[in-house]
Amino acid sequence: MMDARAAEPRNHDDAGSRAGSATPFDDLGLTVGSGEPLAAHTWLGVGGPARYFCEPVDEEALAKLVRRCHELSVPVRVIGGGSNVLVPDGGVAGLVVRLSAPAFCRIEVDAAGPTGRVDAGAGAKLVHVVAAAVQAGLAGIETLVAVPGTIGGALLGNAGGRGGDIGDRVRRVTVMLPDGTIEDRTGSRLAFGSRWSNLDDGIVVACRLELEVESPQQLTKRMQKQWIVERAEQPSGSRSVALMFKDPLGATAESIIAQAGCRGVRVGGATVHSAHANYVAVQPGSSSNDVRGLIEMVRGQVRQRLGVELTPQIEPW
Ligand SMILES: Cc1cc2nc3c(=O)[nH]c(=O)nc-3n(C[C@H](O)[C@H](O)[C@H](O)COP(=O)(O)OP(=O)(O)OC[C@H]3O[C@@H](n4cnc5c(N)ncnc54)[C@H](O)[C@@H]3O)c2cc1C
């Protein structure tokens, strides 16, 4: 995420105390917390706190925050649905923002033309956007119905599967830059690859998708079928799971992990899911280190036994 790779500044805490305040944001008139436990905002439910945490109410508030962070070299990260991040046990430096306010979660559908459009805020849940499109008779993203998380997270990692990726449908992305300015990106300024995009230099605020017009009834049936298929391929019941690796070209990470004999492998409270081998499942009381250790162990075992180098899907923060 933007500025996140910058070294933790020496002076941003000083900036707060110089002003006689608890955080460097106190004079902005925004609610910024310190030490928010991030585990509660992730699917795995592990990891430590954010140094600073805020759920800004609108774009103006977000701009004030990122501008202040830019001035003081405070790293900024965005957490979406938290389904693809691994937060370290020691927590993360800098500011974590969550675009959960209504201003970032709007979904507007226009199915009147020969092609349809969906405008969605980055904080909107992907499943809600898919449902709104299908209900309006717009096809093209229904195969993403079982992907957890938000539009922002989906765009960052070009979420997808056998039925296609979200990037195929994106026509415009609105991005907030580190100085708080907003820009719309279209055409060749947008690049999407295999679980990758070129959007990691700012905060995604919103996007426009272009979709095909189709019968809502047929689409609904297709979406329901997809939901059943996808859910059968995912661990059910618990939220305490995450996808470990990207599928390599021409194979699935799941089949490779199983072939390497890693089903059921355990590190602390983190286990390779016995039925769905590309998922890590965590027991209550597990740590982020357990998950990290398990991923490294599986990666090493696959390399050693099959000579295949798997690329992690989940992003360590
Ligand atoms: C059960 C399960 C099934 C899954 N199935 C699939 C699947 O079929 N296909 C697939 O592709 N993935 C899948 N995933 C992975 C994950 O759901 C996707 O990567 C998802 O798109 C992540 O969205 P999120 O909102 O949870 O992002 P997060 O995990 O919160 O964040 C992921 C990254 O995006 C960044 N980010 C989030 N929002 C923004 C924003 N507004 N601006 C800038 N950066 C932002 C974060 O900083 C982070 O770097 C699955 C995960 C689970 C747990």
The ligand as an SDF file (V2000), in Angstrom:
LIG
                    3D

 53 58  0  0  0  0  0  0  0  0999 V2000
  -12.3870  -18.3630    1.6940 C   0  0  0  0  0  0  0  0  0  0  0  0
  -11.6250  -17.5260    0.7250 C   0  0  0  0  0  0  0  0  0  0  0  0
  -11.8470  -17.6820   -0.6470 C   0  0  0  0  0  0  0  0  0  0  0  0
  -11.1520  -16.9020   -1.5770 C   0  0  0  0  0  0  0  0  0  0  0  0
  -11.3800  -17.0870   -2.9130 N   0  0  0  0  0  0  0  0  0  0  0  0
  -10.7370  -16.3110   -3.8180 C   0  0  0  0  0  0  0  0  0  0  0  0
  -10.9760  -16.4780   -5.2270 C   0  0  0  0  0  0  0  0  0  0  0  0
  -11.7450  -17.3240   -5.6510 O   0  0  0  0  0  0  0  0  0  0  0  0
  -10.3150  -15.6640   -6.0800 N   0  0  0  0  0  0  0  0  0  0  0  0
   -9.4480  -14.6880   -5.6460 C   0  0  0  0  0  0  0  0  0  0  0  0
   -8.8920  -13.9600   -6.4710 O   0  0  0  0  0  0  0  0  0  0  0  0
   -9.2070  -14.5290   -4.3260 N   0  0  0  0  0  0  0  0  0  0  0  0
   -9.8200  -15.2870   -3.4170 C   0  0  0  0  0  0  0  0  0  0  0  0
   -9.5690  -15.1320   -2.0650 N   0  0  0  0  0  0  0  0  0  0  0  0
   -8.6230  -14.0940   -1.6380 C   0  0  0  0  0  0  0  0  0  0  0  0
   -9.3060  -12.7410   -1.2800 C   0  0  0  0  0  0  0  0  0  0  0  0
  -10.6490  -12.9560   -0.9600 O   0  0  0  0  0  0  0  0  0  0  0  0
   -9.1970  -11.7440   -2.4260 C   0  0  0  0  0  0  0  0  0  0  0  0
   -7.8600  -11.4490   -2.6610 O   0  0  0  0  0  0  0  0  0  0  0  0
   -9.9870  -10.4500   -2.1230 C   0  0  0  0  0  0  0  0  0  0  0  0
  -10.1720   -9.7400   -3.3190 O   0  0  0  0  0  0  0  0  0  0  0  0
   -9.3370   -9.5630   -1.0730 C   0  0  0  0  0  0  0  0  0  0  0  0
  -10.2380   -8.5110   -0.7610 O   0  0  0  0  0  0  0  0  0  0  0  0
  -10.2370   -7.8110    0.6760 P   0  0  0  0  0  0  0  0  0  0  0  0
  -11.1470   -6.6540    0.6230 O   0  0  0  0  0  0  0  0  0  0  0  0
  -10.4830   -8.8090    1.7250 O   0  0  0  0  0  0  0  0  0  0  0  0
   -8.7370   -7.2700    0.7340 O   0  0  0  0  0  0  0  0  0  0  0  0
   -7.7730   -7.2170    2.0020 P   0  0  0  0  0  0  0  0  0  0  0  0
   -7.3830   -8.5920    2.3780 O   0  0  0  0  0  0  0  0  0  0  0  0
   -8.3160   -6.3520    3.0580 O   0  0  0  0  0  0  0  0  0  0  0  0
   -6.5210   -6.4700    1.3290 O   0  0  0  0  0  0  0  0  0  0  0  0
   -5.8000   -7.0750    0.2840 C   0  0  0  0  0  0  0  0  0  0  0  0
   -4.8430   -6.0130   -0.3050 C   0  0  0  0  0  0  0  0  0  0  0  0
   -5.5950   -4.9910   -0.9470 O   0  0  0  0  0  0  0  0  0  0  0  0
   -5.2700   -3.7250   -0.3830 C   0  0  0  0  0  0  0  0  0  0  0  0
   -6.4710   -2.8930   -0.4190 N   0  0  0  0  0  0  0  0  0  0  0  0
   -7.6940   -3.2050    0.0550 C   0  0  0  0  0  0  0  0  0  0  0  0
   -8.5300   -2.1780   -0.2110 N   0  0  0  0  0  0  0  0  0  0  0  0
   -7.8190   -1.2250   -0.8250 C   0  0  0  0  0  0  0  0  0  0  0  0
   -8.1170    0.0690   -1.3480 C   0  0  0  0  0  0  0  0  0  0  0  0
   -9.3460    0.6060   -1.2680 N   0  0  0  0  0  0  0  0  0  0  0  0
   -7.1250    0.7910   -1.9130 N   0  0  0  0  0  0  0  0  0  0  0  0
   -5.8680    0.2860   -1.9860 C   0  0  0  0  0  0  0  0  0  0  0  0
   -5.5240   -0.9230   -1.4980 N   0  0  0  0  0  0  0  0  0  0  0  0
   -6.4870   -1.6760   -0.9410 C   0  0  0  0  0  0  0  0  0  0  0  0
   -4.7750   -4.0220    1.0110 C   0  0  0  0  0  0  0  0  0  0  0  0
   -3.9470   -2.9630    1.5000 O   0  0  0  0  0  0  0  0  0  0  0  0
   -4.0060   -5.2960    0.7570 C   0  0  0  0  0  0  0  0  0  0  0  0
   -2.7600   -4.9720    0.1900 O   0  0  0  0  0  0  0  0  0  0  0  0
  -10.2200  -15.9260   -1.1230 C   0  0  0  0  0  0  0  0  0  0  0  0
   -9.9980  -15.7620    0.2450 C   0  0  0  0  0  0  0  0  0  0  0  0
  -10.6870  -16.5530    1.1640 C   0  0  0  0  0  0  0  0  0  0  0  0
  -10.4310  -16.3480    2.6220 C   0  0  0  0  0  0  0  0  0  0  0  0
  1  2  1  0
  2  3  1  0
  2 52  2  0
  3  4  2  0
  4  5  1  0
  4 50  1  0
  5  6  2  0
  6  7  1  0
  6 13  1  0
  7  8  2  0
  7  9  1  0
  9 10  1  0
 10 11  2  0
 10 12  1  0
 12 13  2  0
 13 14  1  0
 14 15  1  0
 14 50  1  0
 15 16  1  0
 16 17  1  0
 16 18  1  0
 18 19  1  0
 18 20  1  0
 20 21  1  0
 20 22  1  0
 22 23  1  0
 23 24  1  0
 24 25  2  0
 24 26  1  0
 24 27  1  0
 27 28  1  0
 28 29  2  0
 28 30  1  0
 28 31  1  0
 31 32  1  0
 32 33  1  0
 33 34  1  0
 33 48  1  0
 34 35  1  0
 35 36  1  0
 35 46  1  0
 36 37  1  0
 36 45  1  0
 37 38  2  0
 38 39  1  0
 39 40  1  0
 39 45  2  0
 40 41  1  0
 40 42  2  0
 42 43  1  0
 43 44  2  0
 44 45  1  0
 46 47  1  0
 46 48  1  0
 48 49  1  0
 50 51  2  0
 51 52  1  0
 52 53  1  0
M  END
$$$$
